[in-house]
Amino acid sequence: MRAYVLNAPGEGGVQEVPAPAAAPGEVVVDVERVGVCGTDLDFFTGDMAYLHSGHASYPIRLGHEWAGRVASVGNGVDSAWVGRRVMGDTMLGDRTCRRCRKGHQHVCESRQEVGVRGGRPGALAEQLAVPATSLHALPDTVDSVLGALVEPGGNAFRAAQAAALAPGDRVLVLGPGTIGLLAAMFARAAGGEVHLMGRSAESLAYARSLGFEHAWTADNLPSQPFDAVIDASNAAQLPVLALDLVEPAGRVVYIGLAGSPSYIDTRTFVLKDVTAVGVLSGSPGLDATIAAYASSAVDPRPLLAATVGLEQVGTVLAGERPEAAGPGPKIHVDPSLS
């Protein structure tokens, strides 16, 4: 089958590789859509932390935001999965450790991550093998486009959930990228008054086109109380700003990751009586995200800018926008396209 393989920083391409076979407990999926994520870009540049910690190495097959249809199953898997439309959890715990037994497989110390960690091949290919336990069935109202947006949506859902918004609460989202905009959508669905802060006029204009009229830069952010702040940026200076801006007894949610450490004065946490939550994975929020998409409570479809084939993955990872791409931040890959 055809797959995109990244061999070294900036060096990759489509290769013919052996098609996967369903091992016991696994299924093989015909991949229909894959989202390109900031994590994939970090692998392309060589900046991804797992490359330096030993949790990942080249060559690697990327792709962890995906949707497809089950083609075959291995021993021990219910044959009813065959033909079903699915997406899958990125985080694959060992299912035996204390964290996994407590339902926290997304922070299992020995976990694999599809297309990211532990040598588990990703979905930038015509087919993908994953454990059946990682599958989430997609209803008819959630097509492959929405299905491939469930994984990032799960992260954003958890961020909005952690903000614990009551109707009318004011929430500020730092960073209007894919995760930030998705978090804003889930916060709006929860009844929050959503504000976004970004850097470029283009990204803020796009946020306004999605109905988020309160879109600001750091220079014109109004001085008003924020009951919660969600940091979905990759800027090392914004975690402390989030803490400064949140109301006393409010909540700060950290889901963005900077390339260098961020330092916060914990005395501010104590004196403001602030609750802080870190969000690593969408795993605990995947079912809720599917339900939100299925009911149209949240519609992330406008975030999709373009869909390309495997041959165009390298240029996308290099930062080039596909020709005729829309204004949204997300690029999808359809492995069936030439």
C-alpha positions in Angstrom: 0.0 0.0 0.0 1.0 3.7 -0.3 2.0 5.6 2.9 3.8 8.8 3.6 7.0 8.1 5.5 9.1 10.7 7.2 12.8 9.5 7.2 14.5 12.5 8.8 13.7 16.2 9.5 12.4 17.7 6.2 12.9 14.4 4.4 10.0 12.2 3.5 7.8 10.9 0.7 5.2 8.4 -0.4 6.5 4.9 -0.4 5.1 1.4 -1.1 5.0 -0.4 2.3 3.5 -3.8 3.3 -0.2 -3.6 4.0 -1.0 -4.2 7.6 -2.6 -7.5 8.8 -5.0 -7.6 11.8 -3.1 -9.1 14.7 -5.2 -10.7 17.5 -7.3 -8.0 19.1 -6.7 -5.6 16.3 -8.6 -4.3 13.2 -7.4 -3.0 9.8 -9.1 0.2 8.7 -9.4 1.6 5.2 -8.4 5.2 5.9 -10.7 7.9 4.5 -9.5 11.1 6.0 -6.5 12.2 8.1 -5.9 15.6 9.7 -2.5 17.2 9.7 -1.6 18.4 13.2 1.0 20.7 14.8 2.6 17.5 16.3 3.2 16.3 12.7 4.8 19.6 11.9 7.1 19.3 14.9 8.2 15.8 13.6 8.9 17.3 10.2 11.1 20.0 11.7 12.8 17.7 14.2 11.6 19.7 17.2 9.2 17.1 18.5 10.2 16.4 22.2 9.6 12.6 21.8 12.5 12.5 19.3 14.8 13.7 22.0 13.4 11.6 24.8 13.6 8.3 22.9 9.9 7.8 22.7 9.9 8.2 18.9 12.5 7.9 16.1 12.8 8.1 12.3 11.6 6.7 10.0 8.0 7.4 11.2 4.6 7.2 9.7 2.5 10.1 11.0 -1.2 10.7 11.3 -3.3 10.5 14.4 -6.5 12.4 13.5 -8.3 9.9 11.3 -11.6 8.4 10.2 -12.2 5.3 8.1 -14.1 2.0 7.6 -13.1 -1.3 9.2 -11.9 -3.7 6.5 -10.9 -6.8 8.5 -10.5 -8.0 12.1 -8.1 -10.2 13.9 -8.7 -13.1 16.3 -10.8 -12.2 19.3 -12.5 -9.2 17.6 -16.2 -9.2 16.9 -16.7 -9.5 13.2 -19.6 -7.0 13.5 -16.9 -4.3 13.3 -16.3 -5.1 9.6 -17.8 -2.4 7.4 -18.4 0.0 10.3 -17.3 3.6 10.1 -14.9 4.6 12.9 -12.3 6.9 14.3 -9.8 5.8 16.9 -8.2 6.9 20.1 -4.6 8.0 19.6 -3.5 6.9 23.1 -2.9 3.1 23.5 -2.1 2.2 27.1 -0.8 -1.2 28.1 -4.2 -1.9 29.8 -2.5 -3.5 32.8 -0.8 -0.7 34.8 -2.5 1.2 37.6 -3.2 4.2 35.4 -4.9 2.1 32.8 -6.9 0.2 35.3 -8.2 3.6 36.6 -9.3 4.6 33.1 -6.3 6.9 32.4 -4.7 5.0 29.5 -3.8 8.4 27.9 -1.2 8.9 30.6 0.1 5.3 30.7 3.9 5.4 31.1 4.4 2.7 28.5 1.7 3.9 26.1 1.9 3.9 22.3 0.5 6.8 20.4 -0.8 6.2 16.9 1.6 8.0 14.5 3.4 9.6 17.3 5.1 7.4 20.0 6.3 3.9 20.5 6.7 2.9 16.8 2.9 2.6 16.2 2.4 3.5 12.5 0.0 6.4 11.8 -2.9 7.0 9.4 -1.1 8.8 6.6 -1.5 5.6 4.5 -4.2 3.7 2.7 -4.7 1.4 5.6 -4.1 1.4 9.4 -4.0 -1.3 12.0 -5.2 -0.4 15.5 -6.5 -2.3 18.6 -10.3 -2.8 18.5 -10.5 -1.3 22.0 -9.4 2.0 20.6 -12.3 2.3 18.1 -15.2 4.7 18.4 -18.1 4.1 16.0 -19.4 7.0 14.0 -23.1 7.6 13.4 -24.4 8.4 9.9 -24.5 12.1 10.7 -20.8 12.2 11.3 -19.0 11.8 8.0 -15.3 11.2 7.5 -14.6 14.9 7.5 -16.1 15.3 10.9 -14.7 11.9 12.0 -11.2 13.1 11.4 -12.0 16.2 13.5 -13.1 14.1 16.5 -9.6 13.7 18.0 -8.7 17.4 18.1 -12.3 18.0 19.1 -11.9 15.7 22.1 -9.0 17.8 23.3 -11.0 21.0 22.9 -14.1 19.5 24.5 -12.0 18.6 27.6 -10.5 22.1 27.7 -14.0 23.7 27.6 -15.3 21.2 30.1 -12.3 22.0 32.5 -13.3 25.6 32.3 -16.5 24.6 34.1 -18.6 27.4 32.6 -22.0 28.4 33.8 -24.3 30.0 31.3 -23.2 33.6 30.8 -19.7 33.1 32.2 -17.0 35.0 30.3 -14.1 32.8 28.9 -11.0 34.0 27.1 -9.3 31.6 24.7 -5.6 32.4 23.9 -4.6 31.2 20.5 -7.2 31.1 17.6 -5.7 28.0 15.9 -7.5 24.7 15.4 -7.7 23.7 19.1 -8.4 27.2 20.3 -11.3 27.6 17.8 -12.7 24.2 18.7 -12.5 25.0 22.4 -14.3 28.3 21.7 -17.0 26.4 19.9 -17.5 24.0 22.8 -17.4 26.9 25.2 -20.1 28.7 23.2 -22.2 25.5 23.1 -21.9 25.5 26.9 -23.4 29.0 27.1 -20.3 30.9 27.7 -19.5 34.4 26.4 -16.5 33.6 24.4 -13.5 35.9 23.7 -10.4 35.1 21.7 -7.0 36.7 21.7 -4.6 36.2 18.8 -1.8 38.0 17.0 -2.7 38.4 13.3 -5.5 40.4 11.9 -6.3 37.5 9.5 -6.8 34.9 12.2 -8.9 37.3 14.2 -11.0 38.2 11.2 -11.5 34.5 10.5 -12.6 33.9 14.2 -15.2 36.7 13.7 -16.5 35.0 10.6 -17.3 32.0 12.7 -19.5 34.2 14.9 -16.9 35.1 17.6 -17.3 38.8 17.6 -15.1 39.3 20.7 -11.7 38.7 19.0 -8.8 40.8 20.2 -5.0 41.3 20.2 -3.0 41.8 23.3 -3.0 45.5 22.6 -6.8 46.0 22.5 -8.0 43.3 24.9 -10.7 45.0 27.0 -10.2 45.3 30.7 -13.0 43.1 32.0 -13.2 40.0 34.2 -12.8 36.5 32.7 -14.2 33.7 34.7 -12.0 31.2 32.9 -9.0 31.4 30.5 -8.0 28.6 28.1 -4.4 28.8 26.9 -4.4 27.0 23.5 -1.3 28.8 22.3 2.3 27.7 21.9 3.7 31.0 23.3 5.9 30.6 26.4 4.8 34.0 27.8 1.0 33.3 27.7 0.6 30.9 30.6 1.5 33.6 33.1 -0.8 36.1 31.2 -3.6 33.6 31.5 -3.1 33.5 35.3 -3.0 37.3 35.5 -6.2 37.7 33.5 -8.4 35.1 35.2 -10.7 36.3 37.9 -10.0 35.3 41.5 -11.6 31.9 42.2 -11.7 31.3 38.4 -10.2 28.5 36.3 -7.2 28.4 34.0 -6.9 25.6 31.5 -3.6 24.8 29.8 -3.8 22.8 26.6 -1.1 24.5 24.4 2.6 23.6 24.6 5.4 26.0 24.1 8.8 25.1 22.7 10.5 26.4 25.9 9.5 26.3 29.6 7.0 28.7 31.0 7.4 30.0 34.5 4.5 30.9 36.8 4.6 32.4 40.3 2.6 29.9 42.4 1.9 32.6 44.9 -0.5 34.1 42.4 -2.4 30.8 42.2 -2.8 30.8 46.0 -3.6 34.4 46.5 -6.2 34.4 43.7 -7.5 30.9 44.7 -7.4 29.8 41.1 -8.0 26.3 39.8 -5.6 25.2 37.0 -6.1 22.2 34.8 -3.8 20.6 32.2 -5.2 18.7 29.2 -3.0 16.3 27.4 -5.4 14.2 25.3 -8.8 14.0 23.8 -9.2 10.4 24.9 -11.8 10.9 27.7 -13.8 13.3 25.5 -14.1 11.4 22.3 -17.7 10.1 22.7 -19.0 13.4 23.9 -17.4 15.1 20.9 -19.0 12.6 18.5 -22.3 13.3 20.1 -21.8 17.1 19.8 -21.0 16.8 16.1 -23.9 14.4 15.5 -26.4 16.8 17.0 -24.8 19.8 15.3 -24.3 21.4 18.8 -20.8 22.0 17.5 -20.0 22.2 13.8 -16.2 22.3 13.1 -16.6 21.8 9.4 -15.7 25.4 8.5 -12.2 24.9 10.0 -11.3 22.7 7.1 -9.3 24.7 4.5 -8.3 22.0 2.0 -8.1 18.3 1.3 -5.0 16.9 -0.4 -3.6 13.5 -1.4 -0.6 11.7 0.1 1.7 13.2 -2.5 1.1 16.7 -1.2 1.8 15.8 2.5 5.4 16.9 2.3 4.6 20.4 1.1 1.9 20.8 3.7 4.3 19.7 6.5 6.8 22.2 5.1 4.3 25.0 5.7 2.9 25.6 2.2 -0.8 26.2 1.9 -2.5 24.2 -0.8 -3.6 26.1 -3.8 -7.1 27.5 -3.4 -7.1 26.6 0.3 -9.8 28.3 2.3 -9.2 30.5 5.4 -9.5 27.7 8.0 -6.5 26.3 9.9 -7.0 22.6 9.2 -5.7 20.6 6.3 -7.0 17.1 5.6 -5.5 14.2 3.6 -7.5 11.7 1.6 -5.3 8.8 0.8 -7.4 7.8 -2.2 -6.6 11.1 -4.0 -3.8 11.0 -6.6 
